[in-house]
Every structure is written in C-alpha cells, then in structure tokens.
Amino acid sequence: MRLLTSTRRDTTQRITQRENRVYGIVNYDEDNVYPQRIYAITSSAPTARNCVDTYGRFIGGAGFADLTFYQAIVNSDCQTMDKILSLVKKDMARFRGFALHVNVNAAGKITDIFHVPFEHVRMASESRKNESGFDYATYADWSREKRNNIRTDLITWFHAFDLAADAIAAQVESVGGWDKYKGQLLYVSMDEHSYPLASCDAVMESLYAEIQSDIRTTANLQNNFSAKSIMVHKGKFADEEARAEFETELTAFIGPEGADIIVVDVENDEEVPELIPITNNADDKLFEYTDTKLTNKIIRNFLIPKILLSVTDGGGFFNQEQVRDATMYYNMVTTEERIMLEAIFKKLGEGFYKNINPTADYSIIPIEFKISKADPPESLIQLLTNEYISDASKRNILTVLYGVAEEDAIKIYPDGSTNVGVTQTRKT
C-alpha cells in the first residue's frame, strides 16, 4: 500500500467576481458573502481583531485637524464628520474599502453624508448597469442570516458618486424625478475597479487555525484537561429510565458540563461494568509553538510592531522610547491610507452645501506618543549626564526631541554651566 500526498498549492485568485443575473449584481466571491465571512473571522480570531483595531486607530489617527470640520454635523442623524471618519477607518482596516451614501441637490451640492456598512454593498452587473444606469446595490442580508431568501424589493440601488450638475440631472431623470431619487454611493476600494481583498486575506488560514486552537483550549478547560473515557456497561438495565439515570450520574463527574463519557451497552448479565480511558497523546509544547507561530504570522501581515499590541517575546515590560518609536513607525506605515482619506474627505467637504472647513485643512492628525518629561527614560538620563556632550547640544535634545520649552532647557543647562544632570527634573 502506498500513501499518496499532494504538494500542489492552490494559486487561483482569492475571490471570484461573477455576474449574478438573478439579482443584477457582481458576486463578491463564489457565494457572494466574502465580506461577511471576513467580518465574522476577524471578530472571532483574537489576534486578527487586535490587529484590525490597531490598524484602524492609526488610519484615523487623532481625527481631523480642523476643529470645525471635526465637529460639523453632516446628516439628519446628527452625526459629525469625525463620527463618519471613525466608521470609515474601521471598514478600511478590515476590508480595505468603504462606502458612503451621499445625498445631493440640483446645484450639485452635498446635503447629507451617511456611512454604509461595506459588507452591504455590491457592484451592479454590466447588464443591470446598461439597463438602469445604477452602479451599486445595497442589502443588509446577502448572507441570508435573517431570511432564507433575498428580498429583491428591499435591495436599494444607487448611482456612482459624481457632483457634476449634468451627471446629477441625468441620474434624476433616469429614475423618474427627484421624489424617486435616492442619491449617490461613494464606493472606495484599495484594489481599484474591483472588490478589494481584505487586509487579512493573505493569512486567512492562520486565522482559522487560531480559532480552532482556541476551541481546543476551551474544550480542555471544560474537561479538566483530561482525556475522554468509554464506560462499557455489561449488564442489563431494568428499563430506559434506569439507563437515563445511570448516564446522568456519570456525566456529573467530568467537566463543568459533563458529557465526556461515552457509554457502550453490552447486555451480558455475567459481566461487570468497565471504564476504559482514551489516552490523549497531544503535545502541549507543540500547540504552544503553533500558537506563537500563528500569532507572529498574523501580526507580520499587518506590519504592526508587537509593542503596540502588548505582545512581548519574554523580554519584560516596554519602555517609553520603544512605544514612541513603534508609534512613529506605524504612523509611517499607514501614511498612504491617511492621505487617501484626506483627499476623499476634501472632496466631500468642498462639495458640502455650506462651508464646514473654514481653514481648508483636511489633514488627519497622526497618533502621537509623547515621552513623559517628568520621568525621562534611562537612555535620556545617560545622554544628558554625558560630560562629552555640550550644554547647547543637550538643550537642543530637550527642546527638539522632547518638547521642553526653550527657557526651561536654559534653566537646566545654562551657558557655561557644569553638567547639572537630568535627575533634577525628575519627580522624587
């Protein structure tokens, strides 16, 4: 007998995008529920959830620089522009795309901006687009979790975002007037002109494996880390009630919820019951190694420094400088996403029916980590007590790198002074 193994790797594209003639859309993967699947797995796999949350935090940074724009109410639900940003950054971090419903007036000005959950949106098929002019469809239950069938009457169709007056006029005419016009959909994909691959797509298998590992751990906890047993009952029960009572009493001994003994009946009056243990040969060290490997692989996929996820390699606590450097690094990694969002929100802000950004500053403030001036890190103490570094250089280090006011730096290191030592600025 030969044992055959396969070394073939599946190198086909990760998602398929085929026309669905029943609903007039382009399927988002074969089963049309790729984003729903991504949402579920990134919510269940702990490392992925932390990575997506951290990625999203850095994309949105500290919010918009212009306070008026930050606080501007932009829809009938009284949501601010910063609230829209907070919803958008989460979709960007998870799906690498987002969608906004934009209401416009005849003058080509935006009157409302609403966030649309990205998993609700599908592209219109070419035939549907040619027939109706619609570009996108939204529906809240493509995965059929609430109903067994998709109600086509609840699918909402939208034209693509375009503030040109003639484009808006054509869209309104195509639906039969303003009373039937539902506005536009701004659809953003980091894989342009296509459904985007999710941020975790390259490590999907690792996410599934992490979830399975957690299931195994939970099972071990529930069963007191013991192996299962087979109870071979070799005598006859008087009746079914006696059998049920016997099994109930047995299950009370194993795990918090029991049910870890398999009962086998052998109707033989001359034999006594026998308990046969099932040996568990699983190597916990192997599982520990696998868990670590999975965690590292998922984190590397998002390019996140471990320190930002509070993950250590056994080296103890982090210091302030490490956190600052990791923050600066991940700000750099997420620059492209923030620049993209700034450009998009600039279009929205400039297209709004009233001025909601008086400074015309649409920048997003990156996350900043400031090292405590009251308790400098040890490396700074060593630097500022170094007799070979001039007082002028030490003042520059304090003012430029650590934000100390110039007059305070002069008080600490006046011209011609001896090295006073940074310990004077520390709390006692």
DOKOLLUM-339854 format. One record per residue (C-alpha): residue number from 1; chain; x, y, z. Coordinates in Angstrom, 3 decimals, padded with zeros to 6 digits. Each point is the difference from the previous one (the first is absolute). Example, Ala and Ser with C-alpha at 12.3 -4.5 7.8 and 13.67 -1.06 7.14 Angstrom:
REM residues 2
kevo,roti,east,north,up
1,A,012.300,-004.500,007.800
2,A,001.370,003.440,-000.660
END
This chain:
REM residues 428
kevo,roti,east,north,up
1,A,000.000,000.000,000.000
2,A,001.237,003.498,-000.880
3,A,-000.845,003.174,001.847
4,A,-000.596,002.788,-002.494
5,A,000.464,003.635,001.014
6,A,-000.568,003.125,-002.019
7,A,002.537,002.808,-000.305
8,A,-002.181,002.104,-002.298
9,A,-000.808,003.443,001.338
10,A,-003.116,001.871,-000.973
11,A,001.215,003.083,-001.857
12,A,-003.342,001.096,-001.411
13,A,-001.298,003.473,000.774
14,A,-001.300,000.463,003.510
15,A,-003.464,001.229,-000.968
16,A,-002.131,-000.527,-003.093
17,A,-002.128,002.790,-001.435
18,A,-002.726,-001.398,-002.234
19,A,-003.206,001.565,-001.218
20,A,-003.081,-001.014,001.937
21,A,-002.896,000.348,-002.438
22,A,-002.621,-000.764,002.628
23,A,000.756,003.147,002.006
24,A,001.779,002.105,-002.607
25,A,003.243,000.206,001.958
26,A,003.585,-001.233,-000.139
27,A,000.500,-002.684,002.630
28,A,002.591,000.795,002.660
29,A,001.658,-003.440,-000.213
30,A,-001.701,-003.220,-001.070
31,A,-002.606,000.081,002.768
32,A,-000.315,003.814,000.035
33,A,000.777,000.219,003.731
34,A,003.760,000.649,000.044
35,A,-000.233,003.210,002.104
36,A,-002.434,-001.662,002.406
37,A,002.479,-002.845,000.378
38,A,002.830,002.483,000.614
39,A,-002.037,001.860,002.607
40,A,-000.786,-003.231,001.842
41,A,003.539,-001.369,000.049
42,A,001.692,003.281,000.960
43,A,-002.487,000.314,002.856
44,A,000.697,-003.548,001.196
45,A,003.782,-000.316,-000.382
46,A,001.493,001.991,002.935
47,A,003.287,000.973,-001.643
48,A,-001.744,001.113,-003.198
49,A,-002.524,002.021,001.999
50,A,002.780,001.836,001.847
51,A,001.903,000.597,-003.226
52,A,-003.056,001.381,-001.819
53,A,-000.824,002.274,002.942
54,A,003.570,001.317,000.184
55,A,000.239,000.438,-003.764
56,A,-003.260,001.959,000.043
57,A,001.139,002.198,002.899
58,A,003.095,001.056,-001.894
59,A,-001.909,000.576,-003.244
60,A,-002.372,002.406,001.771
61,A,002.727,001.450,002.204
62,A,-001.138,002.684,002.415
63,A,-002.700,001.215,-002.391
64,A,-000.194,003.012,-002.283
65,A,002.272,002.954,000.682
66,A,-002.706,002.609,-000.644
67,A,-002.241,000.079,003.057
68,A,-002.977,001.453,-001.894
69,A,000.201,-002.775,-002.592
70,A,000.524,-002.539,002.787
71,A,-003.245,001.054,001.693
72,A,-002.097,000.774,-003.100
73,A,-003.386,-001.789,-000.040
74,A,-000.382,-001.580,-003.417
75,A,-003.254,-001.975,-000.010
76,A,-003.520,-000.158,001.391
77,A,001.175,-002.426,002.698
78,A,002.128,002.842,001.418
79,A,003.239,-001.898,-000.592
80,A,003.162,002.077,-000.196
81,A,002.684,-000.274,-002.643
82,A,002.292,-001.544,002.572
83,A,-002.607,-002.694,000.703
84,A,-000.064,-000.780,-003.723
85,A,003.801,-000.266,000.083
86,A,-000.137,-002.403,002.958
87,A,-002.365,-002.303,-001.928
88,A,001.975,000.268,-003.226
89,A,003.342,-000.826,001.631
90,A,-001.401,-003.267,001.389
91,A,-001.180,-001.138,-003.432
92,A,003.310,001.062,-001.533
93,A,001.925,-001.994,002.592
94,A,-002.114,-003.121,-000.451
95,A,-001.012,-000.016,-003.679
96,A,002.395,002.499,-001.636
97,A,-003.028,001.905,-001.239
98,A,-003.025,001.975,001.153
99,A,-003.256,001.501,-001.270
100,A,-001.926,003.203,000.660
101,A,-003.553,000.928,-000.976
102,A,-000.014,003.604,-001.208
103,A,-003.146,002.076,-000.513
104,A,000.336,002.921,-002.425
105,A,-002.116,002.896,-001.238
106,A,-000.574,001.320,-003.534
107,A,002.912,002.418,000.374
108,A,002.398,-002.916,000.451
109,A,000.524,000.629,003.704
110,A,000.080,-002.677,002.690
111,A,-002.770,000.214,002.579
112,A,000.566,-003.255,001.958
113,A,002.782,-002.547,000.490
114,A,-000.796,-003.417,001.494
115,A,002.308,-002.925,000.639
116,A,-001.079,-003.259,-001.673
117,A,001.351,-003.277,001.435
118,A,002.427,-001.231,-002.630
119,A,-001.279,-003.574,000.174
120,A,-003.426,001.207,-001.167
121,A,001.228,001.326,-003.358
122,A,000.230,-001.840,-003.317
123,A,000.942,001.255,-003.452
124,A,-002.713,-000.002,-002.660
125,A,000.502,-002.452,-002.852
126,A,000.684,001.394,-003.475
127,A,-003.450,-001.012,-001.234
128,A,-001.701,001.700,002.958
129,A,002.168,003.091,-000.402
130,A,-000.777,000.266,-003.713
131,A,-003.687,-000.504,000.646
132,A,-000.515,002.377,002.925
133,A,003.147,002.082,000.371
134,A,000.445,-001.147,003.596
135,A,003.525,-000.781,001.166
136,A,-000.467,-001.520,003.458
137,A,-002.497,-001.954,002.075
138,A,-000.295,-000.119,003.785
139,A,-001.733,-002.691,002.017
140,A,000.343,-000.860,003.680
141,A,-000.242,-003.800,-000.234
142,A,001.952,-001.380,-002.967
143,A,001.043,-002.933,002.219
144,A,-003.664,-000.874,000.688
145,A,000.432,-000.128,003.748
146,A,-003.365,001.659,000.646
147,A,-001.994,-001.527,-002.873
148,A,000.355,-003.067,-002.216
149,A,-000.392,002.082,-003.119
150,A,001.178,003.405,-001.192
151,A,-002.836,002.482,-000.378
152,A,000.708,001.893,-003.205
153,A,-002.500,002.687,001.009
154,A,002.283,000.914,002.923
155,A,003.117,000.404,-002.152
156,A,000.831,003.709,-000.354
157,A,001.654,001.164,-003.215
158,A,002.348,002.964,-000.286
159,A,001.833,001.955,-002.664
160,A,003.725,000.619,000.411
161,A,001.259,003.123,001.770
162,A,000.264,002.906,-002.443
163,A,-000.627,003.632,000.945
164,A,-000.152,001.295,-003.568
165,A,-003.353,001.741,-000.504
166,A,-000.672,-001.731,-003.332
167,A,000.782,-003.415,001.503
168,A,-002.427,000.610,002.868
169,A,-002.684,001.190,-002.440
170,A,000.426,-003.162,-002.101
171,A,-000.215,-002.219,003.098
172,A,-003.168,001.715,001.211
173,A,-001.591,-000.293,-003.436
174,A,000.867,-003.706,-000.248
175,A,-002.018,-000.823,003.144
176,A,-002.955,002.203,-000.870
177,A,000.537,003.110,002.116
178,A,001.329,001.322,003.297
179,A,-002.694,-001.740,002.037
180,A,001.405,-003.371,-001.113
181,A,003.661,000.949,000.113
182,A,001.948,-001.615,002.883
183,A,003.294,001.822,-000.436
184,A,003.449,-001.368,-000.783
185,A,002.415,-002.543,001.404
186,A,003.663,000.818,000.472
187,A,001.727,-003.383,-000.223
188,A,003.720,-000.186,000.798
189,A,002.140,-003.089,-000.600
190,A,003.744,-000.202,000.538
191,A,-000.063,-002.495,-002.883
192,A,-001.377,002.497,-002.510
193,A,-002.853,-000.977,-002.322
194,A,-000.442,-003.259,001.880
195,A,-001.174,-001.421,003.291
196,A,002.930,000.347,002.406
197,A,001.756,-002.883,001.672
198,A,-000.280,000.338,003.759
199,A,002.999,001.067,002.066
200,A,000.197,-003.496,001.522
201,A,-000.521,-001.930,-003.236
202,A,003.596,-001.223,-000.297
203,A,-000.192,-001.632,003.450
204,A,-003.574,-001.306,-000.054
205,A,001.171,-003.557,000.673
206,A,001.909,001.209,003.060
207,A,-003.114,001.730,001.307
208,A,-002.035,-003.186,-000.335
209,A,002.794,-001.928,001.734
210,A,000.096,002.475,002.902
211,A,-003.743,-000.381,000.502
212,A,000.333,-003.793,-000.012
213,A,002.823,000.235,002.527
214,A,-002.233,002.049,002.305
215,A,-002.754,-002.578,-000.369
216,A,002.448,-002.728,001.061
217,A,001.096,002.034,003.030
218,A,-003.602,000.599,001.015
219,A,-000.777,-003.698,-000.361
220,A,002.943,-000.864,002.237
221,A,-001.194,002.456,002.638
222,A,-003.528,-001.384,-000.102
223,A,001.288,-003.535,000.374
224,A,002.499,000.746,002.745
225,A,002.839,-000.657,-002.472
226,A,-000.823,-003.701,000.188
227,A,-000.323,-002.567,-002.719
228,A,-003.375,-001.473,-000.827
229,A,-001.109,-003.394,001.258
230,A,-002.215,-002.792,-001.215
231,A,-002.375,-001.527,002.539
232,A,-000.782,-003.546,-001.098
233,A,-003.185,-001.062,001.800
234,A,-000.173,-003.786,-000.204
235,A,-003.194,-000.601,001.886
236,A,-003.637,000.560,-000.863
237,A,-002.001,003.042,001.121
238,A,-003.402,-000.633,001.449
239,A,-001.507,002.629,-002.317
240,A,000.813,003.182,-001.942
241,A,-000.546,002.155,003.068
242,A,002.713,-001.933,001.842
243,A,002.342,000.416,-002.969
244,A,-000.567,003.806,-000.098
245,A,000.592,000.319,003.734
246,A,003.252,-001.962,-000.283
247,A,001.328,002.229,-002.796
248,A,-000.984,003.180,001.852
249,A,001.950,-001.057,003.056
250,A,003.071,-000.774,-002.088
251,A,000.079,003.331,-001.833
252,A,000.027,001.899,003.268
253,A,003.608,-001.090,000.600
254,A,001.643,001.376,-003.152
255,A,000.439,003.723,-000.784
256,A,-002.256,002.836,001.085
257,A,-002.690,-001.156,-002.402
258,A,000.846,-003.689,-000.079
259,A,-000.772,-002.065,-003.122
260,A,003.566,-001.251,-000.326
261,A,-000.695,-003.713,000.464
262,A,-001.183,-002.170,-002.856
263,A,-002.276,-002.793,001.227
264,A,-000.004,-003.340,-001.829
265,A,-002.542,-002.651,000.977
266,A,000.846,-003.712,-000.116
267,A,-002.945,-002.015,001.228
268,A,001.711,-002.718,001.938
269,A,-001.245,-000.796,003.473
270,A,003.242,-001.670,001.076
271,A,002.356,002.937,-000.666
272,A,000.699,003.107,002.100
273,A,000.300,003.568,-001.385
274,A,003.435,001.131,-001.216
275,A,001.430,003.524,-000.391
276,A,002.517,000.240,-002.851
277,A,002.047,003.244,-000.201
278,A,000.799,001.502,-003.421
279,A,003.610,001.139,000.080
280,A,000.660,003.591,-001.090
281,A,003.367,000.112,-001.762
282,A,-000.173,003.684,-000.914
283,A,003.226,001.893,000.692
284,A,-000.804,003.335,001.652
285,A,003.435,001.366,-000.928
286,A,-000.798,-000.609,-003.653
287,A,-003.270,001.901,000.348
288,A,001.793,002.816,001.810
289,A,002.534,000.243,-002.830
290,A,-002.791,-000.023,-002.578
291,A,-001.939,002.738,001.813
292,A,003.100,002.208,000.128
293,A,000.705,-000.614,-003.658
294,A,-003.586,000.879,-000.964
295,A,000.032,003.159,002.104
296,A,003.275,001.199,-001.521
297,A,-001.187,-000.719,-003.522
298,A,-003.229,001.957,000.445
299,A,001.799,002.963,001.582
300,A,002.615,000.079,-002.787
301,A,-002.776,000.120,-002.568
302,A,-001.171,003.331,001.436
303,A,003.590,001.294,000.467
304,A,-000.858,000.977,003.575
305,A,002.807,000.204,002.585
306,A,-000.829,-002.485,002.739
307,A,000.355,002.644,002.660
308,A,-003.145,001.736,-001.294
309,A,-001.946,-003.214,000.611
310,A,001.546,-000.533,003.453
311,A,001.674,-003.173,-001.291
312,A,003.371,-000.809,001.559
313,A,002.655,-002.551,-000.874
314,A,000.760,-000.688,003.642
315,A,002.068,003.152,000.379
316,A,-002.088,001.621,002.697
317,A,-001.709,003.392,-000.113
318,A,000.389,002.627,-002.720
319,A,001.573,003.382,000.583
320,A,-001.252,003.330,-001.253
321,A,002.554,000.326,-002.776
322,A,-001.020,-003.342,-001.489
323,A,-003.661,001.010,-000.044
324,A,000.854,003.361,-001.563
325,A,002.152,-001.576,-002.710
326,A,-002.645,-002.641,-000.762
327,A,-002.655,002.727,-000.239
328,A,002.125,002.049,-002.381
329,A,000.674,-003.082,-002.115
330,A,-003.641,-001.011,-000.318
331,A,-001.000,003.579,-000.782
332,A,002.389,-000.272,-002.925
333,A,-001.454,-003.362,-001.076
334,A,-003.560,001.389,-000.041
335,A,000.848,003.292,-001.728
336,A,-001.417,-001.119,-003.344
337,A,-003.395,-000.769,001.511
338,A,-000.216,003.375,001.757
339,A,000.989,001.874,-003.156
340,A,-002.732,-001.856,-001.904
341,A,-002.595,000.869,002.631
342,A,001.099,003.645,000.118
343,A,-000.484,000.308,-003.771
344,A,-003.448,-001.622,000.131
345,A,-001.205,002.062,002.959
346,A,001.276,003.116,-001.744
347,A,-002.350,-000.751,-002.897
348,A,-002.844,-000.507,002.440
349,A,000.786,003.120,002.005
350,A,000.392,002.236,-003.033
351,A,-003.172,-001.451,-001.514
352,A,-002.157,000.591,003.088
353,A,-002.803,002.525,-000.348
354,A,001.513,002.206,002.721
355,A,003.531,000.776,001.081
356,A,000.931,-002.557,002.646
357,A,003.786,000.396,-000.214
358,A,000.973,003.681,000.223
359,A,003.746,-000.702,000.025
360,A,-000.176,-002.388,-002.982
361,A,002.180,-002.342,002.041
362,A,-001.181,-003.580,-000.524
363,A,003.017,-001.699,001.542
364,A,-000.333,-002.822,002.502
365,A,002.199,000.343,003.068
366,A,002.224,-003.087,000.435
367,A,000.077,-001.697,003.386
368,A,002.723,001.512,002.150
369,A,001.743,-001.505,002.984
370,A,001.765,002.525,002.192
371,A,002.618,-001.156,002.420
372,A,-000.658,001.204,003.522
373,A,002.135,003.014,000.887
374,A,-000.410,-000.739,003.687
375,A,001.535,-003.432,-000.220
376,A,002.455,-000.240,-002.927
377,A,001.116,-003.429,-001.264
378,A,003.307,-001.356,001.253
379,A,001.705,000.525,-003.378
380,A,-000.843,003.721,000.162
381,A,001.432,000.250,003.495
382,A,003.233,-001.601,-001.197
383,A,000.113,002.331,-002.988
384,A,-000.525,003.202,001.930
385,A,002.490,-000.911,002.715
386,A,002.709,-000.718,-002.560
387,A,002.886,002.444,000.613
388,A,001.119,-000.167,-003.624
389,A,-003.247,001.507,-001.346
390,A,-000.187,003.804,000.089
391,A,-002.695,001.854,001.902
392,A,-001.287,001.503,-003.252
393,A,-000.472,-003.471,-001.482
394,A,-001.790,-001.147,003.118
395,A,-002.356,002.976,-000.202
396,A,-000.755,-000.889,-003.619
397,A,-000.755,-003.585,000.960
398,A,-002.451,001.162,002.663
399,A,-001.776,002.539,-002.207
400,A,-000.052,-001.765,-003.376
401,A,-000.492,-003.633,000.984
402,A,-001.871,000.280,003.292
403,A,-001.956,003.251,-000.318
404,A,001.550,001.774,002.975
405,A,-000.505,003.786,-000.196
406,A,003.183,001.841,-000.996
407,A,000.040,002.137,003.131
408,A,-000.300,-003.117,002.166
409,A,002.826,-001.688,-001.887
410,A,002.220,003.054,000.650
411,A,-000.810,-000.176,003.706
412,A,001.055,-003.658,000.078
413,A,003.141,000.539,-002.123
414,A,001.019,003.675,000.078
415,A,002.961,001.092,-002.113
416,A,003.314,-000.806,001.614
417,A,-001.507,-002.201,002.673
418,A,001.254,-003.321,001.126
419,A,-002.090,-003.041,-000.754
420,A,-002.876,000.378,002.413
421,A,-001.605,-003.337,-000.828
422,A,-003.466,-000.749,-001.155
423,A,-000.919,-001.571,003.291
424,A,-000.839,003.507,001.254
425,A,-003.066,000.010,-002.272
426,A,-001.314,-003.281,001.311
427,A,-002.633,-000.469,002.657
428,A,001.214,-001.150,003.366
END
